[in-house]
Amino acid sequence: MIEAVEVVREKDGSFTHPEWEALIDSLGDVEIIPTNIIQLFKKANGCKLQSVSFESTVDEDSPAYEEYVERGNGFSRWELAPPSADAVLLSIHDTEDGPFQLWAVPVVSADSIVGKLAAEYQAHVSARGRPSLMYRAPDSGLETDNFVFVSVRLLEEARKFVAGEVSANA
């Protein structure tokens, strides 16, 4: 996942994440980012992109509305509206349809679950020894070997993933 950076907005309220800016700059003078480039970015960063519009988050009596609509002085008073707690801001920019915030939101994939479980397994083996050694799960009378313990964890995580119960930070 792309790493969050400190958001320092320009005077008009705009901001671009350095990695997103590097991607845009590498494309040259284009108005629309090609779909295949967006797909590669999402896959490389394990995220989906989600935009938040000024229009959907700002009331007519707010200071941000007054600044942008009534005075035409930019959108620096528009507050960030992350779609989730772990979202990373890529850009705040003005468009023909008004200002938008573009966010990278982590997604859970089978690869991320397998990676997480592989790391958990490695830590478990490092702490308790080879998979053939017996292990008693905390708060349980069940005694099993490490391989069975980790296999049960894998099945449980797979069930949660299929049911849509796994969060990106799980």
N, C-alpha and C positions, 0 to 999 in steps of 0.2 A: 504494500500500500504506500502511496505517496506520503511523505512526511509533512506534517503541518509546519508552517513557519509563522513567525510573528506577522500579523496583518497590520501593515502600515499603509494607510490609504492616502492617495493623492489629495490635493486640495479640493478637487471636484467630487471626491468620494470613491474614485475608481481604485482598483487593486488587481494585480496579476501575480499569481504564485510564480516564483522563478522557474520551476520546471515546466509549468504550463506555458510561460512566456518563451522559453527555449524551444518548445515544440512548435509554437506559432511562428516564431522567427525562422525556424528551419524550413518551413513550408514556403517562405517567400511571400509575395504579394497575392494572397488569396482572400476572398471574402468569406468563403465557407470552407470549413475543415472537411476534407474528404471522409466519408463514412469508414473506409478501411483504416484510416489513421486513428479515428476515434476508437474503433474496435480494438486495434493494437494497444492503444493507451490503456483502455479498460482492462484488457487481459494482462498486460504487463504489471498493472498496479492493483489487480484484484479488486476492482471497484466498478460501480455503475456511476453514471453522471446524472445529477439531478439539478434542475434549475429552479430558482425561486424568483418570482416576478415582483417588482415594485408594486404593481397594481393589486396583487393578491395579498399584500402584507401591510399596506399603508392606508390609514384612514384619512379622509379629507380634512379632518381637524388636527392632524399631527404636524409637528415642526418639519418633518421630512417632506410631507406633501407641499407645505407652504414653500419650502426651499426649492424644490424641483419644479413643481407645476406653476405656482404663482409668481415666483421670482426668477426662475430659470437659472439658478446659481449652482446647479449640480445636485448631488444626492449624498453628500457627506453625512447628513443627519439620519440617513436610512440605516437602521440597525441590522446587524447580521441575523439571518434566520436559518441556521443550520437545520437540515432535514433530520439529522440524528446527532447524538452526542459525539460520535466518532467520525463525523464528516469533516473533510478537509476543504477549505475554501481554495478554489482555483482562480476565480476571477469575479470581479464586480465591474460591470461595464454597461454603457448605455447602448441601446439599439433603437431601431425605428419603432419598436413596440414599447419603449421605455426601458429603464434599468433592469438588469437581471443579475442575480448571484448564481455562479456555477459552482457546484460542490461535487467532490469525489466522495462517494459513500461506499465503505467496504462491503463486499459481498462474501457470503460463505459459499465455498465450493467444496466438492469432494476432496480436491487436492489440499485445501487448507485444513480440513479435518484430519486427513491422513498425516499431513505434516505435523500437526499438533499432537496427534496420538503417537507418532514415531518419536517425537521429542520426549513425550511423557514416558514412553516405554524405555527409552535410553536412560532417562533419569531414574526410573524405577529400578532397572537392572544395575545401574551404577551404585544405587543406594543399598540394594538388597542382594545383589549377586546374579549369577547365571539363571536363565529361565527354569532350570530344573530344580532350583531350590524352592522349598515350601514357603508360602506367604500367608499370613492371616490378615485379612482386610481389617482396617480400623473399625471399631464398633460392630464387629461381626464375629461370630463363632466359626465362620467359614474359613477353612484352611485349604489352600490350593497352591499350585505352582504359579510362577510369574507369568508363564505363557497363557494359562487359562484366565488369570486376572486381567491381563491386557486384552485378550480376545473378547472378554465380556464387555470391557470398556469400549472397544471398537464397535461391537454390535449395538451398544446403547447409543453411542454418538451417531451411528448410521441411522438408527431409528428416529432420533431427534431431527437429523438432517432431512430425511424423507418427509417427516411430518411438519417441517418448517419451523421447528422449535429452537433451532440453533442460531444464536446471535453471532455477529461478525467477530466479536471479541471472545467468543466461547473457547 
